Amino acid sequence: MLSSVAERVYWLGRYLERVENAARLINVYSTMLLDLPSGSHIGWSLLIDITGANEDYQRVHQSVDEKQVVKFLLAEGRNPASVINCVSMMRENARTTREIIPSEAWELINNLYLTLKEDFSRTISRRLRQQALETAIGDCQRIFGVLTGCMNHDTAFAFIQLGRKIERADMTSRIVDVGSISMLPAYSRTTKQKRFLEPHENIVWMNVLRCVSGYQAYRQRTQSQVKGEDVVKFLLQDQAFPRALGYCLDDIVQHLGKLPKNVDVLRAVARAKKVTLAVNVGDLLERGLLEFIDELQISIADIHEEINNTWFRPVELRKKA
């Protein structure tokens, strides 16, 4: 397989996962804000924090409100990570690899792009926004279903899976970081903040799980009520739930086994697994998650960088550039 083709299908997988994750996050976050009482001081700026788009947002808007944040995350052309831009890039990568992926997958991707472009071209109510996001989530799942059921599970499919699982691991780490600690200051240093949302802990933690469709799996695993420490441990270290970091990293190893010259990438995955699985979650929450999640996201970025250097832009080519 040409390195350029491998890179396109890898990014097809990343954008496919990114669109679904963004749609899930916006949908669940909107619902959570309605569930929380007024005066909880949880606002739309936190959604910008989760997506890591602060600098891009500040270049476009001076203030933060629901309408501006949602438009920025869904349809803003100046936001590289907006849903419509991600769908457009997914469509372009699919278009240029149509000889690799099933034709049914290309048709679904193209239809999703056209549908969302029309939906986001006008101001939509919360109800219509929810419908559009649910359409995006369902279509992304159908697209991956077609890829899984109709595509040879060969090198190209392995690169798609690598892209999806790296993207998924990154988003789960963001949700654990900002989605639990910043939205629920139960583990912050000041007791004043700790009391602030304490009566509403379950609302926030349940919505953290809903962001990854993990509430039922969490209850089956822990067989207990929703607790912050258990949720963080579940999303970081569980090796059976498909959206937990532990599972994603194990799955990456499985797909790397189908690819040649994988030693450096496997080594990067091993470092990320060590960071994720060895940590004591209780101690971590007492200290705060910020530095740990930074280290974890650097480890995930290192996996991507090693994939890029090994198969898309080998060291010899980088030296000549």
JODAMO-V855879 format. One record per helix or strand. SS is the DSSP state (A for helix, B for strand). FROM is the first residue (numbers start at 1). LEN is the number of residues. If there is no record, write none. Layout:
BEGIN
ss & from & len
SS & FROM & LEN
SS & FROM & LEN
END
This chain:
BEGIN
ss & from & len
A & 3 & 33
A & 45 & 7
A & 54 & 7
A & 66 & 10
A & 83 & 13
A & 103 & 18
A & 126 & 25
A & 155 & 28
A & 185 & 3
A & 191 & 6
A & 198 & 14
A & 215 & 8
A & 228 & 10
A & 245 & 12
A & 263 & 15
A & 281 & 7
A & 290 & 23
A & 315 & 6
END
